[in-house]
Each structure stands twice: as C-alpha cells, then as structure tokens.
Amino acid sequence: MINSETLRERIDLIQGKREALVRLLEQPDLGTLRIDVNQAIEEIDDLLDEFQQTFPEARLG
C-alpha cells in the first residue's frame, strides 16, 4: 500500500509534467501533436480534480 507522503510526491511530479506540457503548447511548430498534448493536459486535470475530491485536506501546489 502506498503511504500519503509517496502519493503526495507523485502528485507533485504529475503537476510538474503538466506544466511542461503547457509550455510545449506554446511551441508554434507543434502541428497535430497539439491535439495529443491538449488531451494529456485534460487527463492530468481530471486526475488532479479526483485527487482533490478524494483528499480535500491536501493542498495542490
């Protein structure tokens, strides 16, 4: 079973990856990959929302 500290570290890592994807969207030569990047950001947002609903006392950075 995963402890709360490990879970928190993994959520922080996912948030960092989301930020990298947002920066990637700023690239003008992304082409059709933009669709996949947008989808990944939406899925990360859904995951973070579910985390907040499950652990409302946890603060996302």
N, C-alpha and C positions, 0 to 999 in steps of 0.2 A: 504494500500500500504506500502511496506517495504522501509525504508529510506536507504540511502547509507551507513551509519555507521553500521546499523544492518546487511546489506548484506556483508559488509567487515568482520565483526566479524564472520559471518557464514562461509565465505570462509576460513578465518584463521583456524577455527575449523576443516573444512574438510581437510585442508593441514596437520594439526596435526594428524588426523586419518590416512592419507596416510603414514606418517612417521611411525606410529605404525604398519601398515600393512607391510611396507618394513622390519622393524625389525622382524616381525613374519616370513617372508620368510626365515630368517636366521636360523630358528629352524630346526634341522635335522630330527625331528620326525613328521613333518607336514603331511606326507602322501598325500592322494588325496585331502586334503583341500588346498594344494598348488595351484591347478587349480582355486579354488574359490577366493583365495587371489589375485592371478595374475589378474583375471577378475575384481575384485574390484579396484585394482590399476589402471588398464587401464581405467575403467569408471571414476574414480576420475580425472585422467589425461585429459580425454576428457572434463569433466566439467570445469576444470581449464583453458583449452585451449579456450573453448567457452566463459568463463568469460573474459579472456584477449582480445578476439576478440570483445566482446561487450563493454568492458570498457578498451580500450587500455591505458588510462592515469593512471589506477590503477596499482600499483606495487604489485606483489605477493611476499610474504616473503619467 
